[in-house]
Amino acid sequence: MAGAAAAGAKRALLCILARVRVTKPSTLELVSILFHSLNLIIIIMLYLIGLGLGDAKDITVKGLEVIKQCSRVYLEAYTSILTVGKEALEEFYGKELILADRETVEQEADTILKGAHQCDVAFLVVGDPFGATTHSDLVLRAVKLGVPYRVIHNASILNAVGCCGLQLYNFGEVVSVVFWTDTWKPESFYDKIAKNRRNGMHTLCLLDIKVKEQSLENLMK
Ligand SMILES: C[S@@+](CC[C@H](N)C(=O)[O-])C[C@H]1O[C@@H](n2cnc3c(N)ncnc32)[C@H](O)[C@@H]1O
């Protein structure tokens, strides 16, 4: 009897949820939604989705399906350069993308997460969400706010470097080589390359890219 009542309640809740999302939520999501419904807040999900390293078609099938169901889709656009423009991605995904620069992600992360309280929100990252630059800060904030999250991985520069023929097992610490300015000329990457070499390890050197972060203050972050 109690089982039938629980099943009925679950069905009723699913009917309500069908208005706000297409896919069936997991039990974990249902519990989360029930809990937050008491505060008239519906927590759905934050998705961190890797886009791979090529063009729009490098996204995984799973990643594309999730993007299509999300109400808001952010495109992280400061740690990597896309080989295609935002418009090409929008056309292929069939979704409008919100560009998220460093400022948005680091200083307005709560704005991204607030959206996740009413709908599914996707955060797209070129490569893998945790490749080289991690987005663990966003994940930690989500956990703190009780917003469930999922990661959909993809190829990263960290494994694609294997295309040069060197054995991935034999890479040492990855280094970033930043742009020098007249007053700021960091050389610490050299010591790390030298250390890797002494240990018989290869070094993946990530050359800095300039997107919007032209100021010295931003480059040093
Ligand atoms: C933080 S890492 C890449 C992180 C990315 N999420 C991944 O998993 O590959 C960023 C660095 O990768 C390199 N990179 C990224 N996209 C690139 C591109 N299209 N061409 C050349 N280098 C690129 C640059 O050195 C850049 O500074």
PDBQT file of the ligand as one rigid body, heavy atoms in Angstrom, charges set to zero:
ROOT
HETATM    1  C1  LIG A 301      44.287  25.348 -20.326  1.00  0.00    +0.000 C 
HETATM    2  S1  LIG A 301      44.887  24.590 -21.689  1.00  0.00    +0.000 S 
HETATM    3  C2  LIG A 301      43.613  23.710 -22.490  1.00  0.00    +0.000 C 
HETATM    4  C3  LIG A 301      42.528  23.215 -21.635  1.00  0.00    +0.000 C 
HETATM    5  C4  LIG A 301      41.440  22.466 -22.369  1.00  0.00    +0.000 C 
HETATM    6  N1  LIG A 301      40.301  22.453 -21.495  1.00  0.00    +0.000 N 
HETATM    7  C5  LIG A 301      41.851  21.054 -22.718  1.00  0.00    +0.000 C 
HETATM    8  O1  LIG A 301      41.387  20.124 -22.062  1.00  0.00    +0.000 OA
HETATM    9  O2  LIG A 301      42.586  20.868 -23.679  1.00  0.00    +0.000 OA
HETATM   10  C6  LIG A 301      44.991  26.000 -22.667  1.00  0.00    +0.000 C 
HETATM   11  C7  LIG A 301      46.205  25.987 -23.480  1.00  0.00    +0.000 C 
HETATM   12  O3  LIG A 301      46.093  24.968 -24.474  1.00  0.00    +0.000 OA
HETATM   13  C8  LIG A 301      46.653  25.441 -25.674  1.00  0.00    +0.000 C 
HETATM   14  N2  LIG A 301      45.587  25.524 -26.697  1.00  0.00    +0.000 N 
HETATM   15  C9  LIG A 301      44.254  25.457 -26.488  1.00  0.00    +0.000 A 
HETATM   16  N3  LIG A 301      43.585  25.579 -27.647  1.00  0.00    +0.000 NA
HETATM   17  C10 LIG A 301      44.529  25.706 -28.610  1.00  0.00    +0.000 A 
HETATM   18  C11 LIG A 301      44.502  25.842 -30.021  1.00  0.00    +0.000 A 
HETATM   19  N4  LIG A 301      43.351  25.848 -30.679  1.00  0.00    +0.000 N 
HETATM   20  N5  LIG A 301      45.674  25.969 -30.667  1.00  0.00    +0.000 NA
HETATM   21  C12 LIG A 301      46.840  25.924 -29.996  1.00  0.00    +0.000 A 
HETATM   22  N6  LIG A 301      46.941  25.778 -28.674  1.00  0.00    +0.000 NA
HETATM   23  C13 LIG A 301      45.808  25.675 -27.991  1.00  0.00    +0.000 A 
HETATM   24  C14 LIG A 301      47.227  26.796 -25.416  1.00  0.00    +0.000 C 
HETATM   25  O4  LIG A 301      48.581  26.655 -25.051  1.00  0.00    +0.000 OA
HETATM   26  C15 LIG A 301      46.405  27.261 -24.245  1.00  0.00    +0.000 C 
HETATM   27  O5  LIG A 301      47.087  28.201 -23.454  1.00  0.00    +0.000 OA
ENDROOT
TORSDOF 0
